[in-house]
């Protein structure tokens, strides 16, 4: 639980790949070379590198040789290394690092030669490329930069000259600056908003002390507003921002404050302020949320605020508001599966059955929560697709010989998961379905279950859902689920989402193991069941982790109406929150999941429930209905405020 991540011997594939998970002597020498590089012992580094000619990870030696001197490196020498390792992750990484050095020195001619060869530029490099285009007088650069104005809320340093170019060329005026500031306040990036205010004309630039008060003490600042404050755009904009800050803590107080001053605000300022009150209220499931949204009128809504307007409407079954809000979304947002599905539901509620079915047909069969829901709407219970043929000997040999796959296996032998994952993702680029399934099979045999899933997840036409939804550790998981009277498909669905079956997985907040148990939760469960001699050092032991995790699942399930949706939410965010998010009336399970306030938990619950559908289909060999699993969430009761017994 968390709140809150060789030679291939065809005759003996299982034996070979099982052995491959243990580091070889060459692997140990590679790690020694890396340590020598990090400590600055160049002599020892070169001596070990010379011993490892032909080793799978030899390219990293070249990378380390130049990376520390990249600032003054000879372009010809860099390009020689890039040519030697072209189309590898190491080349991509080196090219990215080198391009950033060239950009910092504004060596745009050199930059422009290699930038087109980069496979996946990050945001810094995208902005450097725009800087380069501006330096050579490419006027269309501003057209491509313009979308960043509202989407790049907290930009990396190289993007500031790009944004400022929009100011200098008058593509962005005061209205757009205030719009950017509002978006930054929405994202709670007040430091970035204060910086953006420097782009305002002098007559509209607020004093630093004013902005500080709006951010830190919005209610007192609003109380001290002079009677004639509305004569100044600065004061009106700051008042709207202050309302947004108040709404973050208490939407009802924000509504009172806004009601007091709204007549003196202009339409755009008033509309945005009410949208902020509605947004914050929607996330708290306040009954007034949709009414406050309506007071915003036709004010443009950011993507996040618009999505929460739909969720507020779903909570009260206002299908007309669901429909009208989704229909006004930008096309890129409206085409997301969530909003295709809910728009279809709104059409069905309004009697437009043909239009509804057309929308459901767009996403039916998609292996996700909304695809599963669309399956049910069209009367096509979810089933796994036909299983692709197993990889042939030739396919196994070809994919296993892929240098990226070899580097991945080498890193995983050394338990260097971060580097191995990077190499794997790079190796999968451009693979066909057959190659992806073969790569998945190789990773599965090597016991690298998360990478096996990552490869199988990418197939478009040929599939193997037994790889996409792996079910390892059956000798521990199945008996534990049975002893706790739990649906093993739900247990596996949750475990797949928690850890991707990485036994030593550890989250940033300290959750551990296959079932991602927090230390306090694991200790509480161990005490509850009388597990003798338990210490947190044992939490990554598969049998112990599964025992504690499934026991906790059962206790949470029993405390929450035996409802897997509530229990899944509780496993991620805690039982108290799962209870609090219920409504005052029965609520459709899909709507409960859709309106979970925490984005991590909302995504988590959807994926756990969708996972469980596919595991059940695999285990039972029968079509499945996600709606039957989601069911109905009972209303909250008067006992919600009682002290919780579960952590």
C-alpha positions in Angstrom: 0.0 0.0 0.0 1.2 3.5 -0.8 -0.1 7.0 -1.2 1.2 8.8 -3.0 6.3 3.3 -8.8 25.7 -14.0 -24.1 25.1 -16.6 -26.5 21.6 -17.9 -26.6 21.6 -21.7 -26.5 18.3 -22.6 -28.2 18.4 -26.1 -26.8 18.4 -24.9 -23.2 16.5 -21.5 -23.1 15.1 -21.8 -19.6 18.3 -22.9 -18.1 20.3 -20.2 -19.8 18.0 -17.3 -19.0 17.5 -18.3 -15.4 21.3 -18.4 -15.0 21.5 -15.0 -16.7 20.0 -13.2 -13.7 23.2 -13.8 -11.7 26.1 -11.4 -12.3 29.1 -12.9 -14.3 32.7 -12.1 -13.6 32.7 -9.7 -16.5 29.7 -8.0 -14.9 31.6 -7.6 -11.7 34.6 -6.1 -13.6 32.2 -3.7 -15.4 30.9 -2.4 -12.0 34.5 -2.0 -10.9 35.3 0.1 -14.0 32.2 2.2 -13.3 33.4 2.7 -9.7 36.9 3.6 -10.9 35.4 6.2 -13.3 33.3 7.7 -10.6 36.3 8.0 -8.2 38.5 9.6 -10.9 40.9 6.6 -11.1 41.4 6.8 -14.9 44.3 4.4 -14.9 42.3 1.6 -13.3 39.3 2.4 -15.4 41.3 2.0 -18.6 42.9 -1.2 -17.4 39.6 -2.8 -16.7 38.0 -1.5 -19.9 40.8 -3.1 -21.9 40.0 -6.5 -20.3 36.4 -6.2 -21.5 36.7 -5.9 -25.2 33.5 -7.3 -26.8 31.5 -7.1 -23.6 27.8 -6.2 -24.0 28.2 -2.9 -22.2 31.4 -1.8 -23.8 29.7 1.2 -25.3 29.4 2.7 -21.8 33.2 2.9 -21.6 33.2 5.3 -24.5 30.5 7.3 -23.0 32.3 7.7 -19.7 35.5 8.6 -21.4 34.0 11.7 -22.9 31.2 12.7 -20.6 33.4 14.4 -18.0 35.2 16.5 -20.7 32.2 17.1 -22.9 32.4 20.9 -22.5 35.6 21.1 -24.4 35.3 17.9 -26.5 36.3 17.9 -30.2 33.1 17.6 -32.3 34.9 15.1 -34.6 35.7 12.8 -31.7 32.1 12.9 -30.4 30.8 12.1 -33.8 33.2 9.2 -34.1 31.8 7.7 -30.9 28.2 8.4 -32.0 28.9 6.7 -35.3 30.4 3.7 -33.6 27.3 3.2 -31.4 24.6 4.7 -33.6 21.0 3.7 -32.9 21.8 2.7 -29.3 20.6 4.2 -26.1 24.2 5.2 -25.3 24.4 7.2 -28.5 21.0 8.8 -27.7 22.2 9.7 -24.2 25.6 11.1 -25.4 24.0 13.0 -28.2 21.5 14.6 -25.8 24.2 15.6 -23.4 26.4 17.0 -26.1 23.6 19.0 -27.8 23.0 20.7 -24.4 26.6 21.7 -24.2 26.5 23.0 -27.8 23.4 25.0 -27.0 24.8 26.5 -23.9 27.7 27.8 -26.0 25.2 28.8 -28.7 27.1 26.8 -31.3 23.9 26.5 -33.3 25.5 25.3 -36.6 26.9 22.2 -34.8 23.7 21.8 -32.9 21.6 21.8 -36.0 23.6 19.0 -37.6 22.9 16.5 -34.8 19.5 17.6 -33.4 17.5 15.9 -36.2 19.2 12.6 -35.3 18.0 12.6 -31.8 15.2 10.1 -31.2 13.5 11.5 -28.1 14.4 15.1 -27.3 13.4 16.3 -23.8 11.8 19.6 -23.2 15.1 21.4 -22.7 16.3 20.3 -26.1 13.0 21.2 -27.7 13.4 24.7 -26.4 17.1 24.8 -27.5 16.0 23.8 -31.0 13.5 26.7 -31.0 16.3 29.0 -29.9 18.4 27.8 -32.7 15.7 28.5 -35.2 15.2 32.0 -33.9 19.0 32.6 -34.1 19.0 31.8 -37.8 15.9 34.0 -38.4 13.2 31.3 -38.8 10.0 33.3 -38.3 7.9 30.2 -38.0 9.6 29.4 -34.8 7.2 31.7 -33.0 4.2 29.7 -34.3 5.6 26.5 -32.9 6.5 28.2 -29.6 3.1 29.7 -29.0 1.4 26.5 -27.6 4.0 26.4 -24.9 2.8 29.6 -23.4 -0.1 28.0 -21.6 1.1 24.4 -21.4 4.7 24.9 -20.1 3.7 26.0 -16.6 7.0 25.6 -14.9 9.6 25.6 -17.7 13.2 24.5 -17.6 15.7 27.3 -18.0 16.3 26.9 -21.7 12.6 27.6 -22.4 12.6 31.1 -20.9 14.2 32.8 -24.0 11.6 31.0 -26.1 8.7 32.4 -24.0 10.3 35.8 -23.9 10.6 35.8 -27.7 6.8 35.7 -27.8 6.8 38.8 -25.6 9.4 40.7 -27.7 7.5 40.0 -30.9 4.2 40.9 -29.4 2.7 37.5 -29.9 1.8 37.7 -26.3 0.2 40.7 -24.7 -1.1 41.5 -21.2 -4.2 39.3 -21.6 -2.1 36.3 -22.4 0.2 37.0 -19.5 -2.6 37.1 -17.0 -4.0 33.9 -18.5 -0.6 32.3 -18.0 -0.5 33.5 -14.4 -4.0 32.1 -13.8 -2.9 28.7 -15.1 0.1 28.8 -12.9 -2.0 29.5 -9.9 -4.3 26.6 -10.8 -1.2 24.4 -10.8 -0.1 25.9 -7.5 3.1 27.1 -9.1 3.0 30.5 -7.5 6.8 31.1 -7.8 6.5 30.6 -11.6 3.5 32.9 -11.6 5.4 35.7 -9.8 8.1 35.4 -12.4 5.5 35.6 -15.2 4.2 38.8 -13.8 7.4 40.5 -14.9 6.2 40.1 -18.5 3.3 42.5 -17.8 3.4 46.1 -18.8 4.6 48.5 -16.1 1.0 49.8 -15.5 -0.2 46.2 -14.7 2.7 44.8 -12.8 1.7 44.3 -9.1 4.0 45.1 -6.2 5.8 42.2 -4.8 4.3 42.7 -1.3 0.8 42.5 -2.8 1.5 39.3 -4.6 3.0 37.8 -1.5 -0.2 38.7 0.5 -2.5 37.2 -2.2 -0.5 34.0 -2.0 0.0 33.6 1.7 -2.9 35.6 3.3 -5.7 35.8 0.7 -8.6 36.3 3.1 -7.1 39.3 5.0 -6.0 40.7 1.6 -9.5 40.5 0.3 -10.9 42.0 3.5 -8.7 45.1 3.0 -9.7 45.7 -0.6 -10.5 49.4 -1.0 -14.0 50.3 -2.3 -12.5 51.6 -5.6 -10.3 48.5 -6.2 -12.1 47.6 -9.4 -10.8 50.7 -11.2 -7.5 48.9 -11.5 -7.0 45.8 -13.6 -4.2 44.8 -11.4 -6.4 44.7 -8.3 -9.2 42.9 -10.1 -6.8 40.2 -11.3 -5.2 39.9 -7.9 -8.7 39.6 -6.3 -9.5 36.7 -8.7 -6.2 35.0 -7.8 -6.9 35.5 -4.1 -10.3 33.9 -4.5 -8.6 30.9 -6.1 -6.1 30.7 -3.2 -9.0 30.8 -0.7 -10.9 28.1 -2.6 -7.9 25.7 -2.2 -8.6 25.6 1.5 -12.3 26.3 1.7 -14.5 26.6 -1.4 -17.5 27.8 0.7 -15.5 30.7 2.2 -14.2 31.5 -1.3 -17.8 31.6 -2.6 -18.8 34.0 0.1 -15.9 36.3 -0.7 -16.5 36.1 -4.4 -20.2 36.8 -3.9 -19.2 40.0 -2.1 -17.1 41.4 -4.9 -18.2 39.7 -8.1 -20.3 42.7 -9.3 -17.1 44.8 -9.5 -15.2 42.2 -11.5 -15.3 42.0 -15.3 -16.8 39.0 -16.9 -13.5 37.2 -17.6 -12.2 37.7 -14.1 -15.5 36.7 -12.5 -16.0 33.7 -14.7 -12.5 32.3 -14.0 -12.8 32.9 -10.2 -16.1 31.0 -10.1 -14.6 28.2 -12.1 -11.9 27.9 -9.5 -14.4 27.7 -6.7 -16.4 25.1 -8.6 -13.2 23.1 -9.3 -12.1 22.9 -5.7 -15.6 22.1 -4.6 -15.9 19.3 -7.1 -12.8 17.7 -5.7 -14.3 17.8 -2.3 -17.6 16.4 -3.6 -19.5 19.5 -2.3 -23.1 19.6 -3.5 -22.8 23.2 -4.6 -19.9 22.5 -7.0 -22.0 22.3 -10.2 -23.9 25.5 -9.3 -20.7 27.4 -8.8 -19.4 26.1 -12.1 -22.6 27.4 -13.7 -21.8 30.9 -12.3 -18.6 30.8 -14.3 -20.8 31.1 -17.4 -18.9 30.7 -20.7 -15.5 31.3 -19.2 -12.9 29.1 -20.9 -11.8 26.2 -18.7 -8.4 24.6 -18.5 -8.3 20.9 -19.2 -8.2 20.0 -15.5 -11.0 22.3 -14.5 -13.2 21.1 -17.4 -12.7 17.5 -16.4 -13.7 18.2 -12.9 -16.9 19.9 -14.1 -17.8 16.7 -15.8 -17.1 14.7 -12.6 -19.2 17.1 -10.5 -22.1 16.5 -13.0 -21.6 12.8 -12.8 -21.9 12.8 -9.0 -25.4 14.3 -9.3 -26.4 12.5 -12.5 -26.7 15.7 -14.4 -26.2 14.1 -17.9 -27.0 17.4 -19.7 -24.1 19.1 -18.0 -21.9 16.1 -18.7 -22.8 16.3 -22.4 -22.4 20.1 -22.8 -19.1 20.2 -20.9 -17.5 17.4 -22.9 -18.7 18.8 -26.2 -17.0 22.1 -25.4 -13.6 20.4 -24.6 -10.7 20.9 -27.0 -10.6 18.0 -29.5 -7.4 16.5 -28.1 -9.0 16.3 -24.6 -12.5 15.2 -25.8 -10.9 12.3 -27.8 -9.5 10.7 -24.7 -11.2 7.4 -23.9 -12.7 8.7 -20.6 -14.6 11.5 -22.2 -15.6 9.4 -25.3 -17.2 7.0 -22.8 -18.9 9.5 -20.6 -20.2 11.5 -23.6 -21.6 8.3 -24.9 -23.3 7.7 -21.6 -24.8 11.2 -21.7 -26.2 10.5 -25.2 -27.7 7.3 -24.0 -29.3 9.0 -21.0 -30.8 11.6 -23.5 -32.2 8.9 -25.7 -29.6 9.3 -28.5 -28.8 5.5 -28.6 -27.3 5.5 -32.1 -24.9 8.3 -31.3 -24.0 6.7 -28.0 -23.2 3.3 -29.6 -21.1 5.1 -32.3 -18.9 6.5 -29.5 -18.7 3.3 -27.6 -17.7 1.5 -30.7 -14.6 3.8 -31.0 -13.2 2.4 -27.8 -14.7 -1.0 -27.4 -12.0 -3.7 -27.2 -9.4 -1.3 -25.9 -7.5 -3.0 -23.0 -8.3 -0.4 -20.4 -11.1 0.7 -18.0 -13.1 2.6 -20.5 -12.7 0.0 -23.2 -14.1 -2.6 -20.7 -17.0 -0.3 -19.9 -17.7 0.3 -23.6 -17.7 -3.5 -24.1 -20.5 -3.8 -21.5 -22.5 -0.9 -23.0 -22.5 -2.7 -26.3 -23.3 -6.1 -24.8 -19.9 -7.5 -25.5 -18.4 -8.8 -22.2 -14.6 -8.5 -22.1 -12.6 -11.5 -23.2 -8.9 -11.8 -24.0 -8.1 -11.9 -27.7 -6.8 -15.1 -29.4 -3.4 -16.0 -28.2 -0.6 -15.4 -30.7 1.7 -18.3 -31.7 4.7 -18.9 -29.4 8.0 -17.4 -30.7 9.9 -19.6 -33.0 13.5 -20.6 -32.5 14.6 -18.2 -35.2 12.6 -15.3 -33.6 14.1 -16.1 -30.2 17.6 -16.1 -31.7 17.1 -12.8 -33.6 15.6 -10.8 -30.7 18.0 -12.2 -28.2 20.8 -11.1 -30.5 19.5 -7.5 -30.4 22.3 -5.5 -28.7 19.7 -3.5 -26.7 18.2 -6.7 -25.3 21.7 -8.0 -24.5 22.5 -4.8 -22.6 19.2 -5.0 -20.8 19.9 -8.5 -19.6 23.4 -7.6 -18.5 22.1 -4.7 -16.4 19.5 -6.8 -14.8 22.1 -9.5 -14.0 23.8 -6.8 -11.9 20.6 -5.6 -10.4 21.0 -2.3 -12.1 17.3 -1.8 -12.7 17.2 1.9 -13.7 19.8 1.4 -16.5 18.3 -1.9 -17.6 14.8 -0.3 -17.9 16.2 2.5 -20.0 17.9 0.1 -22.4 14.8 -2.1 -22.6 12.5 0.8 -23.5 15.0 1.9 -26.2 15.4 -1.6 -27.6 11.6 -2.0 -28.0 11.3 1.1 -30.2 10.1 0.1 -33.7 9.6 -3.6 -32.9 6.9 -5.5 -34.6 4.2 -7.4 -32.7 6.1 -10.6 -33.2 9.4 -9.1 -32.0 7.6 -7.5 -28.9 6.1 -10.9 -28.0 9.5 -12.6 -28.4 11.1 -9.9 -26.3 8.4 -10.4 -23.6 9.0 -14.1 -23.7 12.8 -13.6 -23.2 12.2 -11.2 -20.3 9.7 -13.6 -18.7 12.1 -16.5 -18.9 14.8 -14.3 -17.3 12.4 -13.5 -14.4 12.2 -9.8 -15.4 8.5 -9.7 -15.1 7.9 -6.0 -15.3 9.9 -5.8 -18.6 8.0 -8.8 -20.0 4.7 -6.9 -19.3 6.1 -3.7 -20.8 6.8 -5.5 -24.1 3.6 -7.4 -24.3 1.6 -4.2 -23.5 2.8 -2.7 -26.7 1.4 -5.1 -29.3 -1.3 -3.7 -31.7 -2.6 -6.7 -33.6 -1.1 -9.9 -32.3 -1.4 -10.5 -28.5 -0.5 -12.8 -25.7 -2.4 -11.8 -22.7 -0.8 -14.5 -20.6 2.4 -12.3 -20.9 0.5 -9.0 -20.7 -1.1 -10.2 -17.5 1.5 -12.4 -16.0 0.6 -14.3 -12.9 3.9 -15.4 -11.3 4.4 -16.7 -7.7 1.3 -18.8 -8.0 2.5 -21.1 -5.3 2.4 -18.3 -2.8 -0.4 -16.0 -4.2 -3.1 -18.6 -5.0 -3.1 -20.3 -1.5 -2.9 -16.9 0.3 -5.8 -15.6 -1.7 -7.9 -18.7 -1.0 -7.1 -18.7 2.7 -8.4 -15.1 2.9 -11.4 -15.9 0.7 -10.3 -13.3 -1.9 -10.8 -13.3 -5.6 -7.4 -14.2 -6.9 -8.0 -12.2 -10.1 -8.5 -9.1 -7.9 -5.3 -9.9 -5.9 -3.3 -10.3 -9.1 -4.9 -7.2 -10.6 -3.8 -5.2 -7.5 -0.3 -6.7 -7.4 0.3 -6.0 -11.1 -0.5 -2.4 -10.5 1.5 -2.2 -7.2 4.8 -3.7 -8.2 4.7 -5.3 -11.7 5.9 -8.4 -9.7 9.2 -6.8 -8.7 9.9 -8.6 -5.3 12.3 -5.9 -4.1 10.3 -2.9 -5.3 10.4 0.1 -3.0 8.5 3.3 -3.5 9.7 6.8 -2.6 7.5 6.8 0.5 8.9 3.4 1.7 6.4 0.9 0.5 8.0 -2.5 -0.1 7.7 -5.7 -2.0 5.2 -7.3 -4.3 2.2 -5.8 -2.5 4.0 -2.5 -1.7 3.4 -2.6 2.1 4.2 0.5 4.2 6.3 -0.3 7.3 3.5 0.7 9.7 0.9 -1.3 7.8 3.1 -4.4 7.6 3.9 -4.3 11.3 0.2 -3.7 12.2 -0.9 -6.7 10.2 1.9 -8.9 11.5 0.8 -8.1 15.1 -2.9 -8.6 14.1 -2.2 -12.2 12.9 0.4 -13.0 15.6 3.3 -13.4 13.1 6.2 -14.3 15.3 9.6 -12.8 15.0 8.5 -10.4 12.3 10.8 -7.5 11.3 10.5 -5.1 8.4 13.7 -6.7 7.0 11.6 -9.6 6.0 9.0 -7.6 4.1 10.5 -8.4 0.7 10.3 -12.1 1.3 7.7 -13.2 -1.2 5.8 -15.5 1.1 5.7 -12.9 4.0 4.8 -10.0 1.7 1.9 -11.9 0.1 0.7 -13.2 3.5 0.6 -9.7 5.0 -0.7 -8.0 1.8 -3.6 -10.4 1.3 -4.5 -10.3 4.9 -4.7 -6.5 4.8 -6.7 -6.7 1.6 -9.2 -9.0 3.4 -9.4 -6.7 6.4 -9.9 -3.6 4.3 -12.5 -5.4 2.1 -14.5 -6.5 5.2 -14.5 -3.0 6.6 -15.8 -1.5 3.3 -18.9 -3.4 2.5 -16.9 -6.2 0.9 -16.7 -3.9 -2.2 -13.4 -4.3 -4.2 -13.6 -0.7 -5.6 -13.7 0.8 -2.1 -11.0 -1.7 -0.9 -8.8 -0.9 -3.9 -9.1 2.8 -3.2 -8.4 2.1 0.5 -5.3 0.0 -0.3 -3.8 3.0 -2.1 -5.0 6.0 -0.1 -6.3 4.6 3.2 -9.7 3.4 4.4 -10.7 6.8 5.8 -10.5 8.5 2.4 -12.2 5.6 0.6 -15.2 6.0 3.0 -15.2 9.8 2.7 -15.4 9.7 -1.1 -18.8 7.9 -1.0 -21.9 9.9 -1.7 -25.1 10.5 0.3 -26.9 8.2 -2.1 -26.0 5.0 -3.9 -23.4 5.7 -6.5 -22.5 3.7 -9.6 -19.1 2.1 -9.1 -17.7 3.6 -12.3 -18.7 7.1 -11.2 -17.1 6.6 -7.8 -13.9 5.6 -9.5 -14.1 8.5 -11.9 -14.6 11.1 -9.1 -11.8 10.0 -6.7 -10.1 13.3 -5.9 -6.5 12.0 -5.9 -5.3 11.5 -9.5 -2.9 8.7 -8.4 -5.6 6.8 -6.6 -8.2 7.4 -9.4 -5.8 6.0 -12.0 -4.9 3.1 -9.6 -8.4 2.0 -9.0 -9.3 2.0 -12.7 -6.3 0.0 -13.5 -6.7 -2.5 -10.7 -10.3 -3.2 -11.7 -9.5 -3.5 -15.4 -6.6 -5.8 -14.6 -8.9 -8.0 -12.5 -11.2 -8.4 -15.5 -8.4 -9.7 -17.7 -7.0 -12.0 -14.9 -10.5 -13.4 -14.4 -10.9 -14.0 -18.1 -7.6 -15.8 -18.2 -8.2 -17.9 -15.1 -11.8 -18.8 -15.9 -11.7 -18.8 -19.7 -15.0 -16.9 -19.8 -16.1 -13.4 -20.9 -16.2 -10.9 -18.0 -18.2 -7.8 -17.2 -16.4 -4.9 -15.5 -19.7 -3.3 -14.5 -20.6 -6.3 -12.5 -17.3 -5.9 -10.6 -17.7 -2.2 -10.1 -21.3 -2.6 -8.9 -22.9 0.1 -6.8 -21.3 2.0 -3.9 -23.5 2.2 -0.9 -24.1 5.7 0.6 -21.9 7.0 3.4 -23.4 6.5 6.9 -23.5 8.4 10.2 -20.6 6.3 11.5 -18.0 7.7 9.0 -16.5 10.0 11.6 -15.7 7.2 14.0 -12.1 6.4 14.7 -10.7 3.9 12.2 -9.1 0.7 13.3 -7.2 0.1 10.0 -4.1 2.0 9.1 
